[in-house]
């Protein structure tokens, strides 16, 4: 029987994939590259279809896929897959572009912002240690009346903007070279450059892709231009931020704080942000809810079905 390979770690249950692939005459097998590449390469050599989440599929692994017709990424981006190597072997690379993640990511971005701005995490730790009514020794600034800056203004950014409006954010500054200005809401305007956005925003929320030209968009110069009461939120890609520069800015009080869900290296072992003050960190789970998991698995199965039926 032909095989469909799921590369772990993926999800808690893969019964949906097993049922769908069985209907197409494929048996699902799970492999974990962390337990050794040699065994993984042998298994991949028997695969007709491969499902992958965050594991890097380099040319070496893809070249082992001698019978494969398709690689399906559980998610939107495909930067963890060597697409050129897949194309050279005639392997279709598919993704799940729409699984409703804008809802969860937008919620998470705003949750990180609130946790930082209202000092929820640090106050929790202080109360547990016996502190009380810390007050103006650690100032908190009002959200209502502030300006939000968005780097990238797609669906997720717009969902974040809608949520921030409910907290009284009155205007938005947007930097997005691919944006049609006519699509901006009336309370938003386009920034001419990143410097303008940095200087005028109380909240900076990142929603740009991880492209070579976007690497370290948030660097020491950008951070030096931000307001000392401003908060940086990153639920997009870790490569957008120079983590050492951000840690330095937080240490010096150049900016108020940061909420970070994504890192340049994951997990972020040794990241300077682990030791920085007034930063709230999460484990790249902004996309997650049980609903999005179901949606993403269903979408991946549908992509695999299309590839196999057209092979």
C-alpha positions in Angstrom: 0.0 0.0 0.0 1.2 3.5 -0.8 2.2 5.8 2.1 1.4 9.2 3.3 4.0 10.5 5.7 3.2 13.0 8.5 6.4 14.6 9.9 6.2 15.1 13.6 5.7 17.3 15.6 2.4 18.1 14.1 -0.9 17.6 16.0 -2.3 15.6 18.8 -4.6 13.5 16.6 -4.3 12.5 12.9 -7.4 10.4 12.5 -8.7 12.9 9.9 -5.7 12.3 7.7 -5.7 8.6 8.2 -9.4 8.3 7.1 -9.0 10.6 4.1 -5.8 8.9 2.9 -7.2 5.5 3.4 -10.1 6.4 1.0 -7.4 7.1 -1.6 -5.5 3.8 -0.9 -2.7 5.3 1.3 -1.6 4.3 4.7 -0.5 7.1 7.0 2.9 6.8 8.8 4.3 9.2 11.3 8.0 10.0 11.4 10.1 12.2 13.6 13.4 13.7 12.2 14.6 14.5 15.7 15.1 10.8 16.2 17.5 10.5 13.2 17.7 11.5 9.5 18.7 8.1 8.1 15.5 6.4 9.2 13.5 9.5 8.1 15.1 9.5 4.6 14.2 5.8 4.1 10.6 6.4 5.1 10.3 9.5 2.9 11.5 7.4 0.0 8.3 5.4 0.1 6.0 8.4 0.5 3.5 9.5 -2.1 2.4 12.6 -0.1 4.1 14.3 2.8 2.5 16.5 5.5 4.8 18.8 7.4 4.3 21.6 9.9 7.4 23.4 11.1 10.2 20.9 10.4 12.7 22.1 7.8 12.6 20.0 4.6 15.9 20.7 2.9 17.2 19.5 -0.4 18.7 16.4 1.1 15.4 15.2 2.5 13.4 16.2 -0.6 15.8 14.3 -2.9 15.1 11.2 -0.8 11.4 11.5 -1.9 11.7 9.4 -5.0 8.0 8.5 -5.2 6.5 11.7 -3.8 4.0 13.8 -5.8 3.2 16.4 -3.2 4.3 18.1 0.0 1.6 19.8 2.0 2.4 22.4 4.7 0.2 22.7 7.7 0.0 26.4 7.5 0.3 29.5 5.3 4.0 30.0 4.8 6.4 27.5 3.0 9.7 29.0 4.0 10.7 25.8 5.8 10.5 23.9 2.5 13.2 24.0 -0.2 10.7 24.7 -3.0 13.3 24.8 -5.7 14.4 21.2 -4.7 10.8 20.1 -4.8 10.2 21.7 -8.2 13.3 20.0 -9.6 11.8 16.6 -8.6 8.3 17.5 -9.9 6.9 17.6 -6.4 3.9 19.9 -5.9 4.2 22.1 -2.8 0.9 23.1 -1.3 -0.2 25.0 1.8 -3.4 26.0 3.7 -3.8 29.7 2.9 -7.0 30.3 4.8 -7.9 28.5 8.0 -9.2 31.4 10.0 -6.0 32.2 11.8 -6.6 35.9 11.6 -9.1 35.5 14.4 -6.7 33.8 16.8 -3.6 35.8 15.8 -5.4 39.1 16.2 -6.7 38.0 19.6 -3.2 37.0 20.6 -1.6 40.2 19.4 -4.0 42.3 21.4 -3.7 40.0 24.5 0.1 40.5 24.4 -0.3 44.2 24.1 -2.7 44.4 27.0 -0.4 42.2 29.1 2.5 44.4 28.4 0.7 47.8 28.6 -1.1 46.9 31.8 1.9 45.1 33.2 -0.2 42.0 33.9 2.7 39.5 34.0 5.0 41.5 36.1 2.3 42.6 38.6 1.2 39.0 38.9 4.8 38.1 39.9 5.0 41.0 42.3 1.8 40.2 44.1 2.9 36.6 44.6 6.0 37.9 46.3 4.0 40.1 48.6 4.2 43.5 46.8 1.1 45.7 46.7 0.0 48.9 45.2 3.2 49.4 43.3 1.6 52.4 41.6 3.7 55.0 39.9 7.0 53.2 40.6 6.1 51.3 37.4 3.9 53.7 35.4 1.1 52.5 33.2 -0.2 54.6 30.3 -3.7 54.9 29.0 -4.6 53.1 25.8 -7.5 55.2 24.7 -6.5 58.0 22.4 -3.3 56.3 21.2 -2.0 55.6 17.7 -1.3 52.1 16.4 1.4 51.5 13.8 1.1 48.5 11.5 4.0 47.1 9.4 2.0 45.1 6.8 -1.8 45.5 6.6 -3.4 42.3 5.5 -6.3 40.4 7.1 -4.6 39.8 10.4 -3.4 43.4 10.8 -6.9 44.7 10.0 -8.4 42.3 12.6 -6.0 43.6 15.2 -6.9 47.2 14.2 -10.6 46.5 14.7 -9.9 45.1 18.2 -7.7 48.0 19.2 -10.5 50.4 18.1 -12.6 48.8 20.8 -10.1 49.9 23.4 -10.2 53.5 22.2 -7.2 53.6 19.8 -8.2 56.5 17.6 -5.9 56.3 14.6 -3.5 54.0 12.7 -0.4 54.6 10.7 0.3 51.9 8.1 3.5 50.9 6.3 2.9 48.4 3.5 4.5 48.9 0.1 1.9 46.6 -1.5 -1.1 48.3 0.0 -3.8 50.0 -2.1 -4.4 53.2 -0.1 -8.0 53.1 -1.2 -8.5 50.1 1.0 -7.5 51.9 4.2 -10.2 52.6 6.8 -11.0 56.2 7.2 -9.2 56.3 10.6 -5.9 55.1 9.1 -3.3 56.7 6.9 -0.3 55.4 5.0 3.2 56.2 6.4 5.8 57.4 3.9 8.5 55.3 5.5 9.3 53.2 8.6 10.8 56.2 10.4 7.5 58.0 10.3 5.7 55.0 11.7 8.2 54.5 14.5 8.0 58.1 15.6 4.2 58.4 15.6 3.0 55.1 17.0 2.2 54.1 20.6 1.8 50.5 19.5 3.8 48.9 16.7 2.3 45.6 15.4 4.2 43.5 12.9 2.5 41.6 10.1 5.1 41.4 7.3 6.4 38.2 5.8 9.9 36.9 6.4 11.7 37.9 3.2 15.4 38.8 2.9 14.6 42.5 2.5 12.5 42.4 5.7 15.1 40.8 7.9 15.7 43.0 11.0 13.2 45.7 9.9 13.1 46.3 13.6 16.6 47.3 14.4 18.5 49.7 16.7 17.7 52.7 14.5 14.0 51.9 14.4 13.8 51.3 18.1 15.6 54.6 18.8 12.9 56.4 17.0 10.0 54.9 18.9 8.3 56.7 21.7 9.5 55.8 25.2 5.9 54.8 26.1 5.5 52.6 23.0 5.0 48.8 22.8 6.2 46.5 20.1 4.1 43.4 19.2 5.4 40.6 17.0 3.0 37.8 16.0 4.4 37.6 12.4 8.0 36.2 12.0 11.0 36.3 14.3 13.3 37.3 11.5 11.7 40.8 11.4 13.3 41.8 14.7 16.9 42.2 15.7 16.5 40.5 19.1 19.7 41.9 20.6 18.7 45.4 19.6 15.3 44.9 21.1 16.7 43.5 24.4 19.0 46.5 24.6 16.1 48.9 24.0 14.1 47.3 26.8 17.1 47.3 29.2 17.7 51.0 28.6 14.0 52.0 28.7 14.1 53.2 25.1 10.6 51.7 24.6 8.0 50.7 27.2 7.8 47.0 26.4 7.3 44.3 23.9 5.0 41.2 23.3 6.7 38.5 21.3 5.2 35.3 20.0 7.8 34.5 17.3 11.6 34.3 17.4 14.5 34.2 14.9 15.4 30.7 16.3 12.7 28.5 17.8 12.7 27.5 20.6 14.5 30.7 21.6 17.3 29.0 23.6 19.8 31.7 24.5 17.7 34.6 23.1 18.5 37.9 24.8 14.8 38.5 25.1 14.6 35.8 27.7 16.4 38.1 30.1 14.9 41.4 29.0 12.6 43.5 31.3 8.9 44.2 30.5 8.6 41.7 27.7 5.9 39.1 27.5 6.8 36.0 25.6 4.7 33.1 24.1 5.6 30.0 22.2 4.5 30.8 18.6 1.0 29.9 19.5 -0.8 33.0 18.3 -2.4 30.9 15.5 -3.7 28.3 17.9 -7.2 27.2 19.0 -8.9 23.8 18.6 -10.9 25.3 15.8 -7.9 26.4 13.8 -6.3 23.0 14.3 -9.4 21.3 12.8 -9.5 23.8 10.0 -5.8 23.5 9.1 -5.9 19.7 9.1 -9.1 19.7 6.9 -7.4 22.1 4.6 -4.2 20.1 4.4 -6.2 16.9 3.6 -8.1 18.7 0.8 -4.8 19.9 -0.7 -3.4 16.4 -0.6 -6.5 14.9 -2.2 -6.3 17.3 -5.1 -2.6 16.5 -5.6 -3.1 12.8 -5.5 -6.2 12.8 -7.8 -4.3 14.9 -10.4 -1.0 12.9 -10.2 
